[in-house]
Amino acid sequence: MTPALEGLFWLLTACVLYVYCGYPLLVFLAARVAPRPIRAQAYEPTVSLLIAAYNEQAHIGPTLTNKLALDYPPERLQIIVVSDGSTDGTDDTVREYAADGVTLLRQEPRNGKTSALNLALRYATGDILVFADANSLYDPSALRHLISNFADPEVGYVTGTLAYLNPDGSMTADGCSTYMRYENLIRTWESASGSLVGVNGGIDAVRKGLYEPMHADDLPDLVLPLKVVAKGYRVVYEPRALLREVAHANARDEYRMRTRVSLRAIWTLSDMSELLSIRRHGFYAVQLLSHKVLRYLAFFFMAGTFITAALLWPVGWVYRLAFVLQVAFAVAALMGYAAERAGRPSRLLAMPYYFVLVNAAALVAFCRFLNGKRHRTWNPRLG
């Protein structure tokens, strides 16, 4: 029994290391060995910028002012806001921008962001569709950098850089910012070697001809890029297209958001599992399996490593060390939680704390998936 248990321990440990270290190394090497440059250049097609908003009165005004000030020919930029059954003054605020060419659509009854984008598609006139959040602030040149990649006919979808701000100095926001820097680094290498697996929602764009209406509970940040790849086009990353958002300062809000996104992503992976065929999709299938499927199952591998290390404690010092290190990491996460609750943030504890939060959200999402639960609407500030 012991050899089998040891084998299981090393297999689970290898899975954890591969998910967080091995896969990034793999795409880094792929980008160096077989690079696929993007032929970006100055390019000014017509653009429809789409914003779905639910009760965003406090944010929609600054967002629209920001978009109207972008460095892009105004006669080639259409802005559409879909109010998803808003009950505050969101609609009235958007109407104030009608003279600037902003179009207001209303979705009634409320049916979520994905349905709102489907509705906006009917009125969009641009060759390129850009998706922005109701609280997003782009750098002045962000749209121009984003669109320049579409000069390459092989590119069907482009995403920019999401930089989280942490004005309150909270540990949740600090952990989130570190996590996004890690993700953006992986996206850089994925893009250089072919296509991305996931995108930064809120600053992404697709050729209008490649947009397919989605189900209300689909996650557009994952479904659309996957469909673009399935059609033979590339999904690429443009680091110069910068979006700044204030990160959740509250751990509960971040946890809810991560759970919602994880649940919708798992459903997407289940519904589009044909993309996991290595025979048909080659290296991209390996990327999808590694970056998404195995990442969402990392909680399972880590729990298994912890249990097997505990059972193998009498066998040798390696297993005792593995068990102690995992306990220490869990204690650091708990200390981070306590520090957050006490209002005493610690950068040293932020990453283990956020790491556990993300994987706990994935665990809950996976359980909800097994129970057949789906998710289509949410409160923007509450996840």
N, C-alpha and C positions, 0 to 999 in steps of 0.2 A: 504493500500500500504506500509506503514512504516514497519509493522512486516515482510512482505515478503522481503523488502529491507534489513532489519537488518539480517534476516536469510541468505540472499545471501552474505552479508558482512562477517558473521562469517564462512560460508562455504568456501569462497575464502581465507580468512585468514588462516583457518585450512589447506587448500591445500598448501599454501606457507610454513607454518611451518612444515607440514609433509614432503614436498620435501627436505628441507634443514636440518631439525632437527629430525623429527619423523622417517624417514626411516633409517638414520644412527643409531638411538637408537634401532630400530627394529632389524637390522642385528647384532648389538652389543649383544643384548639379545639372539638372535638365536645362536650366536657363543658360548655364555656361557651355555645356556640351552641344546642345542643339537649339540655339537661340532663334526666335522668330521676331525680328524687328517689326515695329508698327510704322507704317509710312504716313505719319501725321504731318499736316501742313496747314497753312492758313486756309480756312474754308468757312463759307457763310451761307449755308442752306437756310431755308425757312424753318423756324423752331416753334413748337407749341409747348409751353411750360405748364404742367398740370399740377394743381395743388388740391388735395382732399383735406377738408377741415371739418372738425366737429367741436363746437363750443371753443373757438380759438380767438375770441374777441381781443384778448390781451396781447396776442402775438401776430395776428394776421396783418395788421396795419404796418408795423415795422418790416414784416416779411415782404409785403408787396412793394413798399418803398425801396427795399433792397434790390428786388428783382428788376424794377423799372430803372434802376441806376446802373445796371450791369453794362459792361463794355461789349455791347453787341448792337448791331443796327436795329433801332426800334421798329422800323417798318418790316423787319424780318422776324420779329418776336411777338408771338401771341401768348397771352397769359389767361388761363382758365382756372377758376376756383370753383370746386364742387362742395357746397355746404351739405354735409351728410346729416340732415335733420337737426341742424343746430337750433338750440333753444335760447341762446344768449344773443348778443348783438353782432355776431359774426357777419351775418348777411348785410346789415346796415353799413358796417365798416367797409366791406368789399364794394358796395355800391358807390361809396365815396370815390373810388378809383375808376369808375366807369368812363369818365372823361379821358383817362389815360389809356383806354383801350382794354381794361381788364373785364373779362366776361364772368358773370356769376351764374352758376347752375345750381339747382337745388334738388337733392335726392331725398325723396319722401315716399315711404317711411325710411328711417335710418337703416342702412344695410352694409356699412363698413367701407374701408378704403378701397378694396379691390373693385367692388361694384361701382364706386364713385369714379375710378379710373376708366372702367368700361363705358360709363356714361359720357365722360369727357371726350373719349375717342370719337364719338359721333360728331362732335363739333370742332375737333382739332383739324387745322388746315396745314400744319407744318410738315415738312419732310422728316424731321426728327422730333421725337417726343421726349421731353425732359421731365423727370419726376422730382418734385420738391416737397418738403414737409411744410406745414403751416407755421412752424417756428424756426425755419432754417434761414441762416444768413450766409450768403455766398460771398467769397472774395470778388472784387470787381471783375477780375479776369477769368473767374472760374468757368463761366459758360463758354467763353471762347476757347479755353484749353480743352474742355470736355468735347466740344464739337469738332475740333481739329482732327481728332482720331478717325472721324467718319470719312475723311478724305481717302483713307485706305478702304478699298471696296471689300476686303475680307472681314472688316470689322462690322459687327451688327449691334453691339451693345458696349457701352462705356460707363464706368463708374469712377467717381472721384474719391477724394480723401475726406473722411469724417474725423474732425478733431474735436474731442470733447473738452469743454471748459469746466473748470472746477473753482468757481468764485468763492464757494463756502468752505473749501479745504476739507471736504468730507472724504472718508476712507473709501466709501462706495464709488464716488466719482473718480478718485485717484486710481483705484483698481481698474475701473472701466477704461480710463485713459491709457493705462499700461497695456491692458488687453487689446485695445484697438491698435496700438502701435505694433504689437506682435502680429495681429491679423493683417495689417497693411503691409508689413514686411513680406508675409507669405504671398499676398496678392501681387506684390511687385515681381516676385519670382514666377508665380503662375502665369502672369501676363507675358513675361519675357519668354516663356517656353510654350505658349499657346493660348489658353483661355483660363479665366477665373472660374471658380466653383460658386462663390457667393459674392455679393456686391454690397456696397455701402448705400443702403436705402436713403433717399433724400437728396442725393446728388448723383443720379444715374440717368442714362438716356438710351433710347433704342430707335432704330429706323422704323418709321411708321408702318411700313409694309411688312415688318416682322412681328408686329404686335398682334397677339391673338386674345380675344376676350377670355377672361378667366372666371372660374367659379368664385362665388363670394367668399369662400373660406380659404382660397389659395393665398399663398404668401408671394406677392409679386416680386419681391427682392430675390427670390429663388426660382420661382416658376418661369418667369420671363427669360432670365439668362439661360436656363436649361433648355428652353424651347428654341432659343436662338442657336445654341450649340448644336442641337438636334438637326437644325436646318443647314448646318455646315458653315456657319459664321463664327467669328471669334468674339469673345467677351473679354475686354481689356481694361486695365487700370491706368488712370491718369492722375498721378500724384499732385500735379500742379493745380488741379481743379479742387479748391478747398472749400469745405463747408464747416462752419463752426456751430456747435450746439452746446447748450449747458447740460451736463450730465445729471442724471438723477442723484440728488444728495441723500435721498432716503433709500435704505436697503430694501424696504418692502416694495417700493415702486419699481426698483431695478429688478427685483426677483419676479414680480408679476410680469414685467415686460419680457424678461428672459424666458419665463415659462410659456408665455403666449407665443413668442417667436419660435421657440423650440418645438412646440406642439404642431404649429403650422408647417414647419420645415420637415418634421418627421412624416406628416401626412403627404407632403409633396414628394419626398423620397420614396414613399410607398407607392404613390400613384404613378411616378415616373421611373420605376425601377428598371425599365428597359435600358436606361442610360448607363447602368452598371455592367453592361455586357462588354467585356474587354475585346471580344472578337469584333464587335461592331463599332465600338467607340475608342478603342485603344487606350492610350495613356490618360485620356480624360476620364475614363471609367475608374482608373486607379485613383485619380485625384478626387473624384466624387466619393468613392468608398473611403478614402483616407481622411479627407478634410471634413466630410459631413457625417457619413454613416458611423464610422468608428469614433469620431469626436463626440457624437451624441450618445454613444455607448460607453464612453470613457468611465462613467460612474460605476458601471458593471465591472470593468477590468480592475479599477482601483479597489472596489469592495472585495473582489476575489483575491487580489494580492494581499490585502490586509488579513483576511481570514486564513489564507493558506500560510502566511508568515507566522501567524499566531499558533497554528497547529504544528508548524515545523520548528517551533522554539527549541525543543530539546535536541534537534538534529545538528545544529551548527551555528556558529557565530554570525554567518551571513544572514540567516533568517531572523536571528534576534536583532541584528542591526536594522534590517528592513522594517521589522515591526516597530522598533523604537523610533525610527525616523518618521514613520507614518503617524504614530501617536503624537510626536512632537509637532508635525505639520498640522494635525487636527487641533492640538492645543493652541497653536499660533492663530488658527482661524477663529477659535472660540475667544481668544484674547482680543482679536481684532473686533469681533462682534461686541464684546464688552466695552472696548475702548470707544467704538462708534456710539453705543448707547450712552456712554458717560460723557460724550462730547470731547474726547481727548484723542483725536486722530493720530495714527502712527503710520508713516510711510513703510516702515519695516513690516508691519502686519497687514497692510492693505492688500497685497497680492495673494497671500494664502486665504485671507478672508473672502476676497472676490472670487478666487478660484473655486472655493467650496460652494459659494452662492450660485455660480454658473452651473456647476455640476449637480447641485441639488435641484435647480430648476429643470435641468434635463431629465433627471430621475422622475420628477413629478409629471413632466410632460409625457414621458414614455408610458407611465402608468395610465394617464388619461387617454393616450392613443390606444392602448390595449383595451380600454373600456369604450372605445368608439366615440370619444368626445371630440368635437371640432370647435373652432373659435373664429368668429368673423368680425366682431366689433369690440371696442375697448375705449376707455377714457384716456385721451392722449397723455395727460399728466400723471395718470395712475397706473399705466401699463395695461 
